[in-house]
Amino acid sequence: MTQKAPERLYGKNAVRECLRAQRRHIHRLYLAKGMKPTPLVQEVIQRARKLKIPTQEVPRKKLDIWGASHQGMTLETGRFPTSDIGDILKHAEKQNEAPFILALDHLEDPRNVGALLRTAEIVGVHGVILPDRRSAGITPTVVNTSAGASEHLRVAIVSNLAQTLNTLKKEGLWIVGVEKDPAAQPYHQVDLNMPLVLTLGSEGKGMTRLIRQTCDLLLQFPMRGHIESLNASVAGALALYEAWRARQFSR
């Protein structure tokens, strides 16, 4: 069997959160020569030392090749450890909380995916579902854009998103799509305090027909300007916070 090449995570926050999460196999930490010993840099070095990770100083030009936004550090790691749906549901159960899941239907822009994962981690989702095709995976760009938040999330990669959503419906979860659609309800009229899979479509086309039909209901955000749609990561962030708000005020 061919061994997969290691990944290189870049950027201070991505590197720190990977070291904090301790979910990947970590090979080596690379630091740009002459880096200022800021508190964050010192924290990264101390965490690497505690985990007995080899650290090497290299010319900044070498790090530039691996990622332009490296901010002076790169971490060579194994692949992102994915989860399955059962892991996500068990995590919610251990937290004694109703499941709160984010599903992304063929979002291909890694920066949108990274931004959504950052918000998802902040509001406490129990897991994220991504299709295995026509979707940005957990790449170094996604990790960097998420500021390392992805390293703390349970992410399931599935071959059939519609089938997975239907399975979750049978487990008692509600599938709520965020979509500008004549059938969509204004967000403030939807109570999101429920076992929830919040579902978002792709940047240009929205949700696929099959995923839209799988949803129990759709919600949308009102708009009064000339632009007719929100960026996918912005719409998702609004919906994630609205779901978190509903859950917080129910306690």
Buried (B, 14 or more C-beta within 10 A) or exposed (E): EEEEEBBBBBBBBBBBBBBBBEBBEBBBBBBBEEBEEEEBBEBBBEBBEEEEBEEEEEEEEBBBEBBEEBBBBBBBBEEBEBBEBEBBBBBBEEEEEBBBBBBBBBBEBBBBBBBBBBBBBBBBBBBBBBBEEEBBBBBBBBBBBBBBBBBBBBBBBBEEBBEBBEEBBEEEBBBBBBBBBEEBEEBEEBEBBBBBBBBBBBBEEBBBEEBBEBBBEBBBBEEEEEEEBBEBBBBBBBBBEBBBEBBEEEE
